[in-house]
């Protein structure tokens, strides 16, 4: 499966890849574990995932060619 990765804020400083080919990962929980193993700095900060422009609150299936955004904490104002 191939997904597009978008990273923002300080996360973009260490996750610079734009495309990710992964096998054996079908949901956001698996993707989080994969990303935190590949980029240990990610496990040290709070972040949110969005899949195809929808912020994820709980585990969700990821499909081939999905766009996944990795975002640091933010607040409105």
MOPAC internal coordinates of N, CA, C and O (Angstrom, degrees):
PM7 1SCF
backbone

  N    0.0000 0     0.00 0     0.00 0    0    0    0
  C    1.4431 1     0.00 0     0.00 0    1    0    0
  C    1.5207 1   107.97 1     0.00 0    2    1    0
  O    1.2310 1   120.83 1   -36.82 1    3    2    1
  N    1.3024 1   116.02 1   143.18 1    3    2    1
  C    1.4554 1   121.57 1   176.91 1    5    3    2
  C    1.5173 1   109.14 1  -119.95 1    6    5    3
  O    1.2310 1   120.99 1   -46.08 1    7    6    5
  N    1.3459 1   115.71 1   133.92 1    7    6    5
  C    1.4619 1   120.58 1   176.95 1    9    7    6
  C    1.5263 1   108.76 1  -128.17 1   10    9    7
  O    1.2310 1   121.76 1   -24.65 1   11   10    9
  N    1.3235 1   114.24 1   155.35 1   11   10    9
  C    1.4666 1   120.72 1   174.20 1   13   11   10
  C    1.5182 1   107.15 1   -94.65 1   14   13   11
  O    1.2310 1   120.26 1   -46.72 1   15   14   13
  N    1.3220 1   117.11 1   133.28 1   15   14   13
  C    1.4602 1   122.24 1   179.22 1   17   15   14
  C    1.5190 1   110.22 1  -108.96 1   18   17   15
  O    1.2310 1   120.88 1   -47.81 1   19   18   17
  N    1.3065 1   115.93 1   132.19 1   19   18   17
  C    1.4627 1   122.65 1   172.51 1   21   19   18
  C    1.5191 1   106.33 1  -120.28 1   22   21   19
  O    1.2310 1   119.75 1   -51.02 1   23   22   21
  N    1.3177 1   118.08 1   128.98 1   23   22   21
  C    1.4591 1   120.46 1   177.42 1   25   23   22
  C    1.5250 1   109.04 1  -125.69 1   26   25   23
  O    1.2310 1   121.31 1   -31.27 1   27   26   25
  N    1.3252 1   115.10 1   148.73 1   27   26   25
  C    1.4563 1   120.91 1  -173.03 1   29   27   26
  C    1.5195 1   110.98 1  -130.72 1   30   29   27
  O    1.2310 1   121.15 1   -18.78 1   31   30   29
  N    1.3245 1   115.41 1   161.22 1   31   30   29
  C    1.4611 1   121.57 1   176.27 1   33   31   30
  C    1.5133 1   111.85 1    59.11 1   34   33   31
  O    1.2310 1   120.92 1    36.09 1   35   34   33
  N    1.3444 1   115.85 1  -143.91 1   35   34   33
  C    1.4568 1   119.37 1  -177.43 1   37   35   34
  C    1.5248 1   112.16 1   -67.62 1   38   37   35
  O    1.2310 1   119.87 1   160.70 1   39   38   37
  N    1.3184 1   117.85 1   -19.30 1   39   38   37
  C    1.4667 1   120.84 1   176.29 1   41   39   38
  C    1.5282 1   110.10 1   -64.05 1   42   41   39
  O    1.2310 1   120.39 1   144.68 1   43   42   41
  N    1.3163 1   116.87 1   -35.32 1   43   42   41
  C    1.4707 1   121.21 1   179.82 1   45   43   42
  C    1.5240 1   112.37 1   -65.92 1   46   45   43
  O    1.2310 1   120.13 1   163.87 1   47   46   45
  N    1.3187 1   117.35 1   -16.13 1   47   46   45
  C    1.4618 1   120.65 1   178.72 1   49   47   46
  C    1.5282 1   111.96 1   -72.29 1   50   49   47
  O    1.2310 1   119.87 1   150.65 1   51   50   49
  N    1.3367 1   117.86 1   -29.35 1   51   50   49
  C    1.4618 1   119.25 1  -179.37 1   53   51   50
  C    1.5252 1   114.26 1  -116.90 1   54   53   51
  O    1.2310 1   119.55 1   164.80 1   55   54   53
  N    1.3176 1   118.46 1   -15.20 1   55   54   53
  C    1.4638 1   120.70 1   172.05 1   57   55   54
  C    1.5202 1   106.80 1  -107.97 1   58   57   55
  O    1.2310 1   121.15 1   -83.22 1   59   58   57
  N    1.3085 1   115.40 1    96.78 1   59   58   57
  C    1.4626 1   120.37 1  -174.85 1   61   59   58
  C    1.5221 1   112.50 1  -106.98 1   62   61   59
  O    1.2310 1   119.99 1   176.14 1   63   62   61
  N    1.3313 1   117.63 1    -3.86 1   63   62   61
  C    1.4675 1   119.54 1   179.60 1   65   63   62
  C    1.5196 1   109.99 1   -75.82 1   66   65   63
  O    1.2310 1   120.51 1   -31.61 1   67   66   65
  N    1.3023 1   116.63 1   148.39 1   67   66   65
  C    1.4693 1   121.90 1  -178.24 1   69   67   66
  C    1.5299 1   112.68 1  -108.38 1   70   69   67
  O    1.2310 1   120.51 1   154.42 1   71   70   69
  N    1.3155 1   116.63 1   -25.58 1   71   70   69
  C    1.4685 1   121.56 1   178.45 1   73   71   70
  C    1.5160 1   107.96 1  -125.52 1   74   73   71
  O    1.2310 1   120.80 1   -36.92 1   75   74   73
  N    1.3213 1   116.07 1   143.08 1   75   74   73
  C    1.4502 1   121.11 1  -179.51 1   77   75   74
  C    1.5192 1   108.89 1  -135.48 1   78   77   75
  O    1.2310 1   120.65 1   -54.79 1   79   78   77
  N    1.3189 1   116.37 1   125.21 1   79   78   77
  C    1.4594 1   121.72 1   175.03 1   81   79   78
  C    1.5138 1   107.44 1  -102.88 1   82   81   79
  O    1.2310 1   120.86 1   -60.24 1   83   82   81
  N    1.3234 1   115.96 1   119.76 1   83   82   81
  C    1.4620 1   121.19 1  -177.78 1   85   83   82
  C    1.5128 1   109.88 1  -132.95 1   86   85   83
  O    1.2310 1   120.99 1   -36.77 1   87   86   85
  N    1.3107 1   115.71 1   143.23 1   87   86   85
  C    1.4567 1   121.58 1   175.09 1   89   87   86
  C    1.5201 1   108.58 1  -120.47 1   90   89   87
  O    1.2310 1   120.47 1   -35.11 1   91   90   89
  N    1.3054 1   116.71 1   144.89 1   91   90   89
  C    1.4522 1   120.75 1   176.99 1   93   91   90
  C    1.5118 1   114.82 1    81.90 1   94   93   91
  O    1.2310 1   119.86 1  -174.19 1   95   94   93
  N    1.3110 1   117.87 1     5.81 1   95   94   93
  C    1.4625 1   121.55 1   176.83 1   97   95   94
  C    1.5181 1   107.79 1  -117.50 1   98   97   95
  O    1.2310 1   120.93 1   -56.97 1   99   98   97
  N    1.3277 1   115.83 1   123.03 1   99   98   97
  C    1.4616 1   118.54 1  -175.69 1  101   99   98
  C    1.5256 1   113.34 1  -123.96 1  102  101   99
  O    1.2310 1   120.18 1   176.69 1  103  102  101
  N    1.3546 1   117.26 1    -3.31 1  103  102  101
  C    1.4625 1   118.54 1  -177.56 1  105  103  102
  C    1.5312 1   110.54 1  -143.25 1  106  105  103
  O    1.2310 1   121.34 1    -7.46 1  107  106  105
  N    1.3288 1   115.04 1   172.54 1  107  106  105
  C    1.4617 1   119.93 1  -174.70 1  109  107  106
  C    1.5314 1   112.37 1   -69.82 1  110  109  107
  O    1.2310 1   119.43 1   148.86 1  111  110  109
  N    1.3266 1   118.69 1   -31.14 1  111  110  109
  C    1.4631 1   119.86 1   176.63 1  113  111  110
  C    1.5292 1   110.42 1   -62.81 1  114  113  111
  O    1.2310 1   120.51 1   135.18 1  115  114  113
  N    1.3220 1   116.64 1   -44.82 1  115  114  113
  C    1.4597 1   121.01 1   177.49 1  117  115  114
  C    1.5187 1   111.94 1   -64.14 1  118  117  115
  O    1.2310 1   120.60 1   140.87 1  119  118  117
  N    1.3262 1   116.46 1   -39.13 1  119  118  117
  C    1.4631 1   120.40 1   179.22 1  121  119  118
  C    1.5236 1   110.78 1   -65.64 1  122  121  119
  O    1.2310 1   120.01 1   137.49 1  123  122  121
  N    1.3338 1   117.58 1   -42.51 1  123  122  121
  C    1.4634 1   120.55 1   178.22 1  125  123  122
  C    1.5251 1   110.54 1   -58.73 1  126  125  123
  O    1.2310 1   120.31 1   133.57 1  127  126  125
  N    1.3063 1   117.01 1   -46.43 1  127  126  125
  C    1.4671 1   120.61 1   179.61 1  129  127  126
  C    1.5316 1   110.42 1   -61.21 1  130  129  127
  O    1.2310 1   120.35 1   135.26 1  131  130  129
  N    1.3211 1   116.94 1   -44.74 1  131  130  129
  C    1.4606 1   121.29 1   178.72 1  133  131  130
  C    1.5311 1   110.92 1   -59.56 1  134  133  131
  O    1.2310 1   120.48 1   131.70 1  135  134  133
  N    1.3283 1   116.69 1   -48.30 1  135  134  133
  C    1.4641 1   121.06 1  -177.76 1  137  135  134
  C    1.5278 1   111.98 1   -65.25 1  138  137  135
  O    1.2310 1   120.33 1   140.52 1  139  138  137
  N    1.3392 1   116.97 1   -39.48 1  139  138  137
  C    1.4575 1   120.29 1   179.77 1  141  139  138
  C    1.5286 1   111.48 1   -69.89 1  142  141  139
  O    1.2310 1   119.94 1   149.33 1  143  142  141
  N    1.3384 1   117.73 1   -30.67 1  143  142  141
  C    1.4630 1   120.79 1   174.60 1  145  143  142
  C    1.5248 1   110.67 1   -71.16 1  146  145  143
  O    1.2310 1   120.48 1   138.54 1  147  146  145
  N    1.3263 1   116.68 1   -41.46 1  147  146  145
  C    1.4671 1   121.86 1  -177.54 1  149  147  146
  C    1.5311 1   111.79 1   -75.42 1  150  149  147
  O    1.2310 1   120.53 1   144.96 1  151  150  149
  N    1.3186 1   116.59 1   -35.04 1  151  150  149
  C    1.4680 1   122.95 1  -179.37 1  153  151  150
  C    1.5335 1   108.48 1  -125.67 1  154  153  151
  O    1.2310 1   119.58 1   -95.96 1  155  154  153
  N    1.3387 1   118.41 1    84.04 1  155  154  153
  C    1.4727 1   121.55 1  -175.23 1  157  155  154
  C    1.5348 1   113.95 1   -55.97 1  158  157  155
  O    1.2310 1   119.89 1   152.75 1  159  158  157
  N    1.3311 1   117.82 1   -27.25 1  159  158  157
  C    1.4665 1   120.55 1   178.71 1  161  159  158
  C    1.5292 1   110.72 1   -59.93 1  162  161  159
  O    1.2310 1   120.25 1   150.35 1  163  162  161
  N    1.3300 1   117.13 1   -29.65 1  163  162  161
  C    1.4621 1   121.36 1  -177.61 1  165  163  162
  C    1.5256 1   111.23 1   -65.61 1  166  165  163
  O    1.2310 1   120.14 1   145.46 1  167  166  165
  N    1.3218 1   117.34 1   -34.54 1  167  166  165
  C    1.4616 1   120.16 1  -178.72 1  169  167  166
  C    1.5286 1   112.30 1   -71.38 1  170  169  167
  O    1.2310 1   120.33 1   167.49 1  171  170  169
  N    1.3259 1   116.98 1   -12.51 1  171  170  169
  C    1.4600 1   121.54 1  -178.62 1  173  171  170
  C    1.5236 1   113.76 1   -92.52 1  174  173  171
  O    1.2310 1   120.02 1   175.92 1  175  174  173
  N    1.3300 1   117.57 1    -4.08 1  175  174  173
  C    1.4651 1   120.57 1  -178.80 1  177  175  174
  C    1.5260 1   110.14 1  -129.23 1  178  177  175
  O    1.2310 1   121.36 1   -18.37 1  179  178  177
  N    1.3111 1   115.00 1   161.63 1  179  178  177
  C    1.4612 1   119.97 1   173.64 1  181  179  178
  C    1.5166 1   108.28 1   -84.62 1  182  181  179
  O    1.2310 1   120.86 1   -36.62 1  183  182  181
  N    1.3219 1   115.96 1   143.38 1  183  182  181
  C    1.4569 1   120.38 1   178.94 1  185  183  182
  C    1.5253 1   109.16 1  -156.84 1  186  185  183
  O    1.2310 1   121.25 1   -16.80 1  187  186  185
  N    1.3081 1   115.21 1   163.20 1  187  186  185
  C    1.4602 1   122.92 1   176.15 1  189  187  186
  C    1.5120 1   109.08 1  -120.43 1  190  189  187
  O    1.2310 1   121.02 1   -27.47 1  191  190  189
  N    1.3145 1   115.66 1   152.53 1  191  190  189
  C    1.4579 1   121.67 1   172.34 1  193  191  190
  C    1.5136 1   108.82 1  -110.98 1  194  193  191
  O    1.2310 1   121.21 1   -35.22 1  195  194  193
  N    1.3130 1   115.30 1   144.78 1  195  194  193
  C    1.4599 1   121.57 1   170.30 1  197  195  194
  C    1.5227 1   106.45 1  -126.18 1  198  197  195
  O    1.2310 1   120.83 1   -45.42 1  199  198  197
  N    1.3148 1   116.03 1   134.58 1  199  198  197
  C    1.4588 1   121.50 1   177.92 1  201  199  198
  C    1.5147 1   107.43 1  -114.72 1  202  201  199
  O    1.2310 1   121.10 1   -58.47 1  203  202  201
  N    1.3144 1   115.49 1   121.53 1  203  202  201
  C    1.4642 1   121.90 1  -178.40 1  205  203  202
  C    1.5287 1   111.74 1    48.75 1  206  205  203
  O    1.2310 1   121.57 1  -130.68 1  207  206  205
  N    1.3390 1   114.60 1    49.32 1  207  206  205
  C    1.4698 1   125.13 1   173.99 1  209  207  206
  C    1.5286 1   114.71 1    72.45 1  210  209  207
  O    1.2310 1   119.85 1  -165.23 1  211  210  209
  N    1.3416 1   117.89 1    14.77 1  211  210  209
  C    1.4580 1   120.67 1   176.78 1  213  211  210
  C    1.5253 1   109.15 1  -120.30 1  214  213  211
  O    1.2310 1   120.89 1   -58.52 1  215  214  213
  N    1.3490 1   115.91 1   121.48 1  215  214  213
  C    1.4614 1   120.32 1   179.71 1  217  215  214
  C    1.5260 1   109.02 1   -65.27 1  218  217  215
  O    1.2310 1   121.16 1   -44.84 1  219  218  217
  N    1.3193 1   115.39 1   135.16 1  219  218  217
  C    1.4517 1   121.95 1  -175.51 1  221  219  218
  C    1.5248 1   110.02 1   -94.73 1  222  221  219
  O    1.2310 1   120.53 1   -53.03 1  223  222  221
  N    1.3266 1   116.60 1   126.97 1  223  222  221
  C    1.4620 1   121.85 1   176.92 1  225  223  222
  C    1.5323 1   111.49 1  -100.60 1  226  225  223
  O    1.2310 1   120.57 1   153.57 1  227  226  225
  N    1.3384 1   116.51 1   -26.43 1  227  226  225
  C    1.4612 1   121.36 1   178.55 1  229  227  226
  C    1.5288 1   108.61 1  -144.00 1  230  229  227
  O    1.2310 1   120.41 1    -5.23 1  231  230  229
  N    1.3055 1   116.82 1   174.77 1  231  230  229
  C    1.4570 1   121.60 1  -175.64 1  233  231  230
  C    1.5292 1   111.37 1   -54.53 1  234  233  231
  O    1.2310 1   121.01 1   -40.38 1  235  234  233
  N    1.3324 1   115.67 1   139.62 1  235  234  233
  C    1.4671 1   121.35 1  -178.01 1  237  235  234
  C    1.5253 1   109.74 1  -144.44 1  238  237  235
  O    1.2310 1   120.33 1   -34.00 1  239  238  237
  N    1.3055 1   116.97 1   146.00 1  239  238  237
  C    1.4645 1   122.84 1   176.89 1  241  239  238
  C    1.5321 1   109.17 1   -66.71 1  242  241  239
  O    1.2310 1   120.88 1   -39.48 1  243  242  241
  N    1.3278 1   115.92 1   140.52 1  243  242  241
  C    1.4656 1   121.87 1   175.10 1  245  243  242
  C    1.5230 1   107.13 1  -112.49 1  246  245  243
  O    1.2310 1   120.85 1   -48.07 1  247  246  245
  N    1.3104 1   115.97 1   131.93 1  247  246  245
  C    1.4575 1   120.38 1   178.94 1  249  247  246
  C    1.5217 1   110.82 1  -103.59 1  250  249  247
  O    1.2310 1   120.91 1   -17.85 1  251  250  249
  N    1.3188 1   115.86 1   162.15 1  251  250  249
  C    1.4589 1   121.52 1   177.17 1  253  251  250
  C    1.5257 1   109.68 1   -57.67 1  254  253  251
  O    1.2310 1   120.56 1   -39.93 1  255  254  253
  N    1.3093 1   116.53 1   140.07 1  255  254  253
  C    1.4695 1   124.98 1   179.59 1  257  255  254
  C    1.5310 1   113.30 1    71.65 1  258  257  255
  O    1.2310 1   119.95 1  -163.75 1  259  258  257
  N    1.3231 1   117.70 1    16.25 1  259  258  257
  C    1.4681 1   120.86 1   176.38 1  261  259  258
  C    1.5231 1   109.59 1   -69.88 1  262  261  259
  O    1.2310 1   120.94 1   -23.88 1  263  262  261
  N    1.3183 1   115.80 1   156.12 1  263  262  261
  C    1.4585 1   122.16 1   172.89 1  265  263  262
  C    1.5264 1   107.01 1  -107.34 1  266  265  263
  O    1.2310 1   120.89 1   -56.52 1  267  266  265
  N    1.3232 1   115.90 1   123.48 1  267  266  265
  C    1.4586 1   121.22 1  -178.77 1  269  267  266
  C    1.5274 1   108.26 1  -118.10 1  270  269  267
  O    1.2310 1   121.06 1   -56.21 1  271  270  269
  N    1.3222 1   115.58 1   123.79 1  271  270  269
  C    1.4639 1   121.85 1   177.04 1  273  271  270
  C    1.5193 1   108.28 1  -102.39 1  274  273  271
  O    1.2310 1   120.95 1   -42.98 1  275  274  273
  N    1.3314 1   115.79 1   137.02 1  275  274  273
  C    1.4600 1   122.44 1   176.76 1  277  275  274
  C    1.5155 1   106.29 1  -114.04 1  278  277  275
  O    1.2310 1   120.59 1   -64.49 1  279  278  277
  N    1.3422 1   116.48 1   115.51 1  279  278  277
  C    1.4611 1   120.40 1  -169.82 1  281  279  278
  C    1.5246 1   111.48 1  -124.42 1  282  281  279
  O    1.2310 1   120.18 1   -42.19 1  283  282  281
  N    1.3300 1   117.26 1   137.81 1  283  282  281
  C    1.4576 1   120.59 1   173.78 1  285  283  282
  C    1.5310 1   109.23 1   -72.79 1  286  285  283
  O    1.2310 1   120.07 1   -11.07 1  287  286  285
  N    1.3258 1   117.46 1   168.93 1  287  286  285
  C    1.4691 1   119.33 1   177.26 1  289  287  286
  C    1.5323 1   111.18 1   -57.14 1  290  289  287
  O    1.2310 1   120.91 1   -34.25 1  291  290  289
  N    1.3019 1   115.87 1   145.75 1  291  290  289
  C    1.4604 1   120.46 1   177.27 1  293  291  290
  C    1.5168 1   107.82 1  -147.31 1  294  293  291
  O    1.2310 1   120.87 1   -18.70 1  295  294  293
  N    1.3166 1   115.95 1   161.30 1  295  294  293
  C    1.4572 1   119.84 1   177.58 1  297  295  294
  C    1.5205 1   109.11 1  -138.06 1  298  297  295
  O    1.2310 1   121.51 1   -25.82 1  299  298  297
  N    1.2999 1   114.71 1   154.18 1  299  298  297
  C    1.4642 1   120.49 1   179.39 1  301  299  298
  C    1.5006 1   110.58 1   -84.96 1  302  301  299
  O    1.2310 1   121.13 1    -6.09 1  303  302  301
  N    1.3046 1   115.45 1   173.91 1  303  302  301
  C    1.4628 1   116.38 1  -179.42 1  305  303  302
  C    1.4859 1   112.00 1  -166.13 1  306  305  303
  O    1.2310 1   120.10 1   180.00 1  307  306  305

